[in-house]
Amino acid sequence: MWKETDDKVTVPIIKEAKQRYPLINQCSFDKDYYSKANIIELNKHLNQVILPKKGRCNQEEKAWQESDIFAEARRQHSGVEACINNLEIRGLNRCLSYGRDGFKRHVALSIVATNLHRIGLLLQR
């Protein structure tokens, strides 16, 4: 996502995920990923698109966002947010490296730190 906005990467992420994991039929995103074009394109690839709209919703969108399916998917989404928070705690909250290579290195080291922490917890148990 180097110099890209969230709404520009939504469809490519899902296309790549569907190639790796063909059984994926639902995905949840934050509001920053919303665009009308993303909803249309994602509906071609997924059975359920959980993509909250920014701003005011019309009646159809409001009904969808208040449905049981949408609510359940949003509850599961909090687990993903917890994983993101775990990465931020391990150093991904601020990148002090410069340039694209520094950013990639910083992300990779944060992931390694998170995995080492998880391995340590498993070993303690």
Backbone as CSV, one residue per row, in Angstrom:
resi,resn,N_x,N_y,N_z,CA_x,CA_y,CA_z,C_x,C_y,C_z
1,MET,0.818,-1.193,0.000,0.000,0.000,0.000,0.860,1.255,0.000
2,TRP,1.980,1.172,-0.626,2.879,2.316,-0.672,2.235,3.425,-1.489
3,LYS,1.954,4.565,-0.860,1.355,5.747,-1.475,0.016,5.445,-2.157
4,GLU,-0.801,4.589,-1.525,-2.136,4.286,-2.020,-3.140,4.516,-0.892
5,THR,-4.356,4.873,-1.273,-5.405,5.022,-0.265,-6.099,3.682,-0.058
6,ASP,-6.769,3.541,1.079,-7.404,2.277,1.439,-8.405,1.805,0.391
7,ASP,-9.211,2.728,-0.130,-10.257,2.322,-1.063,-9.714,1.830,-2.402
8,LYS,-8.467,2.104,-2.702,-7.865,1.663,-3.977,-7.320,0.234,-3.905
9,VAL,-7.132,-0.305,-2.719,-6.529,-1.638,-2.590,-7.519,-2.731,-2.223
10,THR,-8.760,-2.364,-1.988,-9.759,-3.323,-1.513,-9.957,-4.485,-2.479
11,VAL,-10.238,-4.173,-3.730,-10.511,-5.223,-4.726,-9.271,-6.074,-5.004
12,PRO,-8.085,-5.488,-5.208,-6.907,-6.337,-5.411,-6.610,-7.271,-4.229
13,ILE,-6.855,-6.815,-3.006,-6.642,-7.669,-1.833,-7.546,-8.890,-1.903
14,ILE,-8.813,-8.670,-2.221,-9.769,-9.776,-2.280,-9.463,-10.709,-3.445
15,LYS,-9.087,-10.166,-4.596,-8.740,-11.024,-5.739,-7.568,-11.943,-5.394
16,GLU,-6.551,-11.392,-4.741,-5.392,-12.200,-4.342,-5.779,-13.236,-3.285
17,ALA,-6.602,-12.819,-2.330,-7.044,-13.748,-1.284,-7.881,-14.883,-1.871
18,LYS,-8.730,-14.579,-2.849,-9.556,-15.616,-3.481,-8.705,-16.614,-4.261
19,GLN,-7.598,-16.157,-4.840,-6.696,-17.075,-5.535,-6.034,-18.023,-4.539
20,ARG,-5.627,-17.504,-3.393,-4.976,-18.335,-2.377,-5.965,-19.208,-1.618
21,TYR,-7.135,-18.645,-1.314,-8.148,-19.326,-0.500,-9.493,-19.255,-1.214
22,PRO,-9.739,-20.141,-2.165,-10.942,-20.058,-2.999,-12.264,-20.174,-2.228
23,LEU,-12.246,-20.682,-1.013,-13.483,-20.866,-0.261,-13.946,-19.612,0.483
24,ILE,-13.182,-18.536,0.411,-13.583,-17.290,1.065,-14.887,-16.808,0.419
25,ASN,-15.890,-16.523,1.248,-17.140,-16.018,0.697,-17.604,-14.736,1.381
26,GLN,-16.838,-14.256,2.371,-17.212,-13.049,3.100,-15.956,-12.348,3.568
27,CYS,-15.992,-11.023,3.572,-14.869,-10.259,4.084,-15.382,-8.963,4.698
28,SER,-14.737,-8.516,5.744,-15.141,-7.315,6.459,-14.035,-6.265,6.363
29,PHE,-14.437,-5.032,6.128,-13.501,-3.920,6.013,-13.937,-2.776,6.917
30,ASP,-13.048,-1.814,7.122,-13.381,-0.582,7.827,-14.037,0.394,6.860
31,LYS,-14.552,1.493,7.420,-15.223,2.507,6.595,-14.296,3.151,5.567
32,ASP,-13.006,3.214,5.881,-12.060,3.863,4.959,-11.965,3.152,3.610
33,TYR,-12.365,1.898,3.550,-12.268,1.114,2.328,-13.510,1.256,1.446
34,TYR,-14.499,2.004,1.902,-15.771,2.102,1.195,-15.681,2.952,-0.069
35,SER,-16.256,2.454,-1.126,-16.595,3.220,-2.320,-17.672,2.430,-3.041
36,LYS,-18.501,3.117,-3.792,-19.584,2.452,-4.518,-19.013,1.425,-5.492
37,ALA,-17.913,1.785,-6.159,-17.278,0.866,-7.113,-16.771,-0.388,-6.392
38,ASN,-16.240,-0.231,-5.187,-15.762,-1.396,-4.431,-16.903,-2.339,-4.083
39,ILE,-18.044,-1.792,-3.691,-19.199,-2.629,-3.372,-19.606,-3.452,-4.591
40,ILE,-19.701,-2.812,-5.731,-20.119,-3.492,-6.966,-19.128,-4.582,-7.339
41,GLU,-17.845,-4.255,-7.316,-16.812,-5.222,-7.721,-16.680,-6.368,-6.719
42,LEU,-16.729,-6.058,-5.439,-16.594,-7.101,-4.422,-17.772,-8.066,-4.429
43,ASN,-18.961,-7.582,-4.771,-20.130,-8.461,-4.857,-19.980,-9.505,-5.958
44,LYS,-19.099,-9.256,-6.921,-18.818,-10.244,-7.972,-17.962,-11.392,-7.443
45,HIS,-17.183,-11.136,-6.400,-16.222,-12.104,-5.884,-16.650,-12.771,-4.576
46,LEU,-17.533,-12.110,-3.811,-17.908,-12.597,-2.485,-19.423,-12.707,-2.354
47,ASN,-19.869,-13.616,-1.495,-21.301,-13.722,-1.202,-21.764,-12.581,-0.303
48,GLN,-20.946,-12.233,0.673,-21.279,-11.174,1.627,-20.150,-10.159,1.673
49,VAL,-20.476,-8.906,1.408,-19.504,-7.819,1.504,-19.872,-6.983,2.720
50,ILE,-19.008,-6.990,3.699,-19.229,-6.241,4.930,-18.342,-5.001,4.861
51,LEU,-18.928,-3.945,4.317,-18.192,-2.711,4.074,-19.069,-1.538,4.500
52,PRO,-18.913,-1.068,5.748,-19.759,0.024,6.220,-19.546,1.290,5.397
53,LYS,-20.632,1.987,5.170,-20.579,3.209,4.370,-20.175,4.388,5.243
54,LYS,-19.373,5.264,4.668,-19.050,6.518,5.331,-20.252,7.442,5.193
55,GLY,-20.553,8.163,6.234,-21.616,9.158,6.138,-23.010,8.568,6.214
56,ARG,-23.951,9.290,5.634,-25.370,8.948,5.735,-25.738,7.803,4.790
57,CYS,-26.552,6.872,5.283,-26.997,5.720,4.499,-28.429,5.926,4.026
58,ASN,-28.727,5.391,2.827,-30.125,5.368,2.396,-30.824,4.206,3.108
59,GLN,-32.124,4.019,2.865,-32.888,3.003,3.597,-32.361,1.599,3.340
60,GLU,-32.013,1.302,2.095,-31.508,-0.034,1.755,-30.183,-0.315,2.452
61,GLU,-29.265,0.660,2.410,-27.966,0.502,3.061,-28.120,0.400,4.579
62,LYS,-29.018,1.188,5.132,-29.253,1.156,6.575,-29.811,-0.203,6.993
63,ALA,-30.740,-0.737,6.213,-31.314,-2.050,6.519,-30.237,-3.130,6.473
64,TRP,-29.352,-3.063,5.485,-28.263,-4.039,5.368,-27.321,-3.945,6.560
65,GLN,-26.970,-2.719,6.946,-26.031,-2.541,8.048,-26.654,-2.882,9.404
66,GLU,-27.970,-2.975,9.475,-28.637,-3.376,10.712,-29.023,-4.853,10.704
67,SER,-28.697,-5.571,9.637,-29.058,-6.988,9.541,-28.189,-7.840,10.469
68,ASP,-28.677,-9.033,10.764,-27.955,-9.951,11.650,-26.630,-10.405,11.032
69,ILE,-26.630,-10.646,9.733,-25.404,-11.085,9.036,-24.321,-10.029,9.167
70,PHE,-24.691,-8.775,8.897,-23.744,-7.668,8.969,-23.221,-7.512,10.399
71,ALA,-24.128,-7.573,11.374,-23.739,-7.397,12.780,-22.783,-8.495,13.232
72,GLU,-23.060,-9.738,12.847,-22.184,-10.859,13.226,-20.792,-10.703,12.615
73,ALA,-20.741,-10.297,11.363,-19.446,-10.100,10.699,-18.668,-8.959,11.356
74,ARG,-19.350,-7.913,11.759,-18.666,-6.803,12.430,-18.137,-7.235,13.798
75,ARG,-18.824,-8.143,14.471,-18.316,-8.663,15.751,-17.042,-9.472,15.520
76,GLN,-17.000,-10.232,14.437,-15.800,-11.001,14.118,-14.661,-10.079,13.714
77,HIS,-15.008,-8.940,13.148,-14.000,-7.974,12.695,-13.156,-7.465,13.861
78,SER,-13.715,-7.431,15.052,-12.955,-6.931,16.203,-11.747,-7.818,16.497
79,GLY,-11.816,-9.102,16.145,-10.663,-9.987,16.309,-9.505,-9.570,15.422
80,VAL,-9.825,-9.123,14.218,-8.796,-8.633,13.296,-8.178,-7.357,13.858
81,GLU,-9.014,-6.482,14.396,-8.513,-5.240,14.980,-7.580,-5.525,16.153
82,ALA,-7.878,-6.574,16.914,-7.001,-6.946,18.026,-5.626,-7.372,17.521
83,CYS,-5.598,-8.096,16.406,-4.316,-8.503,15.814,-3.531,-7.296,15.313
84,ILE,-4.234,-6.345,14.713,-3.577,-5.116,14.243,-3.008,-4.353,15.436
85,ASN,-3.768,-4.265,16.517,-3.295,-3.592,17.716,-2.050,-4.279,18.276
86,ASN,-2.013,-5.601,18.208,-0.857,-6.356,18.676,0.388,-5.970,17.868
87,LEU,0.242,-5.802,16.565,1.366,-5.359,15.735,1.803,-3.945,16.108
88,GLU,0.833,-3.078,16.383,1.172,-1.704,16.752,1.943,-1.658,18.065
89,ILE,1.582,-2.507,19.005,2.287,-2.563,20.290,3.736,-2.987,20.080
90,ARG,3.976,-3.844,19.114,5.321,-4.364,18.845,6.125,-3.485,17.887
91,GLY,5.688,-2.263,17.640,6.514,-1.338,16.876,5.947,-0.846,15.571
92,LEU,4.784,-1.325,15.154,4.255,-0.912,13.855,3.415,0.365,13.945
93,ASN,3.291,0.933,15.139,2.478,2.137,15.277,3.146,3.351,14.637
94,ARG,4.473,3.402,14.659,5.210,4.514,14.045,6.417,3.976,13.321
95,CYS,6.538,4.326,12.070,7.693,3.882,11.289,8.749,4.972,11.317
96,LEU,9.874,4.666,11.929,10.958,5.640,12.029,11.992,5.461,10.919
97,SER,11.775,4.477,10.058,12.678,4.235,8.936,12.288,5.122,7.766
98,TYR,13.224,5.343,6.859,12.978,6.205,5.713,12.849,5.396,4.434
99,GLY,12.003,5.855,3.543,11.870,5.264,2.218,11.086,3.961,2.218
100,ARG,10.883,3.462,1.007,10.097,2.243,0.822,10.776,1.019,1.442
101,ASP,12.084,0.887,1.221,12.810,-0.258,1.784,12.801,-0.220,3.310
102,GLY,12.958,0.956,3.882,12.906,1.089,5.332,11.527,0.729,5.874
103,PHE,10.489,1.139,5.151,9.124,0.809,5.560,8.897,-0.694,5.529
104,LYS,9.327,-1.345,4.448,9.176,-2.803,4.337,9.924,-3.516,5.469
105,ARG,11.140,-3.055,5.755,11.935,-3.645,6.826,11.248,-3.467,8.177
106,HIS,10.712,-2.274,8.400,10.037,-1.974,9.658,8.808,-2.868,9.853
107,VAL,8.014,-3.040,8.812,6.831,-3.903,8.883,7.257,-5.345,9.158
108,ALA,8.265,-5.824,8.430,8.724,-7.204,8.608,9.228,-7.438,10.027
109,LEU,9.982,-6.501,10.573,10.501,-6.661,11.932,9.385,-6.622,12.974
110,SER,8.360,-5.832,12.730,7.221,-5.801,13.647,6.483,-7.134,13.645
111,ILE,6.351,-7.734,12.472,5.701,-9.043,12.366,6.545,-10.109,13.058
112,VAL,7.860,-10.054,12.869,8.752,-11.009,13.543,8.645,-10.849,15.060
113,ALA,8.629,-9.605,15.544,8.516,-9.366,16.989,7.201,-9.915,17.541
114,THR,6.120,-9.728,16.810,4.821,-10.253,17.237,4.835,-11.773,17.274
115,ASN,5.412,-12.396,16.242,5.483,-13.862,16.201,6.369,-14.407,17.320
116,LEU,7.492,-13.757,17.600,8.360,-14.190,18.697,7.636,-14.086,20.039
117,HIS,6.870,-13.034,20.211,6.101,-12.881,21.440,5.088,-14.009,21.574
118,ARG,4.412,-14.333,20.480,3.422,-15.419,20.511,4.095,-16.762,20.805
119,ILE,5.257,-17.028,20.199,5.989,-18.271,20.458,6.390,-18.348,21.937
120,GLY,6.843,-17.219,22.484,7.208,-17.170,23.895,6.020,-17.497,24.793
121,LEU,4.851,-16.964,24.477,3.650,-17.263,25.258,3.292,-18.744,25.186
122,LEU,3.415,-19.328,23.989,3.123,-20.751,23.830,4.104,-21.611,24.621
123,LEU,5.381,-21.236,24.618,6.378,-21.968,25.369,6.149,-21.864,26.881
124,GLN,5.713,-20.729,27.341,5.412,-20.564,28.760,4.263,-21.441,29.196
125,ARG,3.279,-21.604,28.334,2.118,-22.436,28.680,2.520,-23.888,28.698
